[in-house]
Amino acid sequence: MKDLVVQERTRLQEDHSCPIPVQIVVNALLRDFVFKRLIPSLLASTDRNLEVHLLDYSATKAETSFSASSTCRVFEHARRTETAGYGENHNFLFEKRGTTSPFIILNPDTIVAKNAIDNLLLRKTLGGSQVAIVEGRQWPYEHPKEYDSVTHETPWATGAFLLLDGVFFETVRGFDERYFMYHEDVDLSWTAWQRGWKVLYEPLASCFHFSEGPYHRTDLPSLEEIQGKVNFIKLLEKFFGLSGLEYAHYVLLDMFEYEEVEFLFKKAGFKLNEQSIVSPELAFRLSACTDKTLNKKFNFLEMTRVPQIKVLGYNRFHDLRFEN
Amino acid sequence: MSRHKSIAGNINVISGARSLFAVISDLVSDGDDVEIFCHDDVFLPSDFLESVSTWVVEAERSWPSWGIAGNAGVPVFPMGLGAHEVIRFLADPHGGPTGCQETVPCQSIDGNLVVLNCKALRSKGFSLPNFSGFHLYDLVASLETLRCGLAVLASPALFCYHDSKGSQIGFEKAWRSSGFQEYLRDQLLNSEVMTVNGPVKIDRRGVYNDSMEAFDLPVTALLNAGKGRPQPTLEIVTRTTFQRLGLLERNCLSVDIANEVARVVVNHTIVTGYRAAPEEFCGRKVVVFETEQLDDRYELVLQTARRSRADFLWFVDDDDWVFPNRFEMVLSALAVSTEDALVCGGAAQFDENLIGHGDELEFGESSPIRMFESTDLLKSFSGHNYLPFSACLFPTKVLRDLPEDLVSRVTYYEDFATTLFVASSTRCWTRLLPWALTGISVRSDGTQSVSSDSRDEWNRSMAEFRPLFLEARSIGQIADVVSASTFRSPKERLLRDDFVINHLVSQRDEAIEKLEELAGHWTWRVTRPFRIFRGVRRLLRQKAGF
């Protein structure tokens, strides 16, 4: 195994023929940061050549390209897209690039640690064929979800720092654009598992990502919080149909008032009425279920036959790696 | 008028109004440059006009962006060791003032007395919605002032007695009205705001307000208040022994990112007693202090304070880091503080499992364990430290007064001693920022004193706290209040209850023992026949109905 790792590292270092594309969607506020901090950190994260594809959605710019260094070229793409979501923007960049080589997706408010990209590439190779996604570790708020310490398989990969297989991405037509923001990464991961691809986690590929983590302000609802509720409904409906909607309704009603749940379903494109699956009477019947009958009713494993696709509660698609 | 005969000529009585929103609007649009609005049930001090005039002149100088001011309000962040969310410079049937002695920037003020900077408000297009009634006009006026880019203040110069007969029920009904909820949903990004009369919830109904007009109330209030005020200087100081270079580099990177995000340049200095330290590290100057102590961590603090020309010092150890997210607002918080105020924020503690050592550091697992809240600062006066060193921004000139005895003898707990000293030495109220300023790394790799098994050095250091109690001006009074209050951990409360119970039991046992001793004495035994006779007589009289 050790020999294989050394061999692969050497091969990666020697293979400069194909630059690694890096896709970053940015706005005016973070533009300076991307050029001063993020791009230089990318140069230290790999020995490979890089192509950084930037989409600044806050302004219309002419298409430009320039060399940031001898090993890194930056392409700025023009598109005024305030209403386009995360997935749509990255799909746009993918199409613009026109290649299906493995590529990186990165949040603009990150800094990549040394050797991080090389470590992602190494993990993809070591994972065998059919590795669709490799997720890098975020610091300091590392996502606490499970991953297998031997195979590095994980149920889903968060979209802040990813290595994606271009062939896979093209086959599935990229991110599902029904999600404006959040949950498109879960969707993509589940799609990968359903089609026989793998999703891996590489803890040795780190990036600095100073998000709020669990300590966000409770008086200020975030886009993530709002979108999270709506997209939870959409995700469950897409993969589990009627049962998914039932489950979403049950879970959300346990947490929020009926009027808000009704509003969320409407926003997700589903109307609550007696013909639809979600009505107060059904919710009442569901609430009378014991855990046992609930598990029997919502047996997602039975529905998908993919053990990595799991729903353990509201926006909980994984077991936790460690208890706090 | 009869209560204020000396200033009756300056009072214009408005009667028959159906809407205080309209009254305020008219005052702003048609009044003089500065107008004062107050309820008819306030009692103003005899020198009120002089006091206000003096304050207005001072406000123009110190708070150039002021729009309205009152005598009670919700500060932009909690203040004082008591973490007050409402500051009162008035007395009323509900209570007295909160004791702060300085003008405070606010999110909103109470409308019993309002000073209007009509000139500034007019120039910014201030207007109030066409609401009726006598509730919430003060909150709305505050919001509209902030929307104009102006500041809302509360000042002790506006002190009065308000003989309030207002109704809490009326307030509760008013903020729940659908019209007012709709107004709040449109104006603000928040789901809840604090007012002088209590919290007001905003029913967002799952809608994210992405309108460009909506604003975050506390943040906007903070930023507006700082406009035009001089920016105090801040120096971030990292103490290191140069044993953990990978972590030190991470520390420096976090400060660089913070500077980039906030678009400022805050000085960052590395200080050490390590004689073989390099002159520079990651682009920062390394200052080597000559110390004779084996453990120089406290000496570095005092020497840095003596050397620095910055107004505030922020010590972040080499294995910790600053959060760039709120950096800009940290600087804004300093801008609205006085130069000798202690400013505390939160700190998030992480359990880290790092890979690699020394220069080359690979990041391992990192999991947030807990959040240290700035509002827990008062609990530190109970004898247990509740706030990490890196969560505090210290006024440099107060730090310079650290007792030398304390610094030379205390090693561990130097952070605790410093926080207690500054918090009880400064005249100004402590500022308590409600967000995490730093991340704190906790590891089980044996390189940290905080995770060592033996507590001997900690206990020895605590024994050296005597100079602190002798020289920190008001530490005795604060500790007195804390020990008499319920600011204790559940375990401390249980221990205290246990102590009280044990004491009562021992008193009872003592009394029983005493009684038994008396009962066994011959002087008591010899009275037995007489006691029996008395008992029988009492029984017979009861039966006979006497």
Interface residues (C-beta under 8 A of the other chain):
Chain A: D32 F33 K36 R37 I111 A113 R137 W139 P140 Y141 E142 P144 P203 L204 S206 F208 F210 S211 E212 G213 P214 Y215 R217 T218 D219 L220 P221 S222 L223 I226 Q227 K229 V230 F256 E259 E260 F263 L264 K267 R321 F322 N324
Chain B: L189 N190 S191 E192 V193 R204 R205 G206 V207 Y208 D210 D216 P218 L253 S254 D256 I257 E260 V261 W321 F323 P324 N325 G346 A348 F350 I355 E362 F363 G364 E365 S366 S367 P368 I369 M371 P434 W435 A436 G439
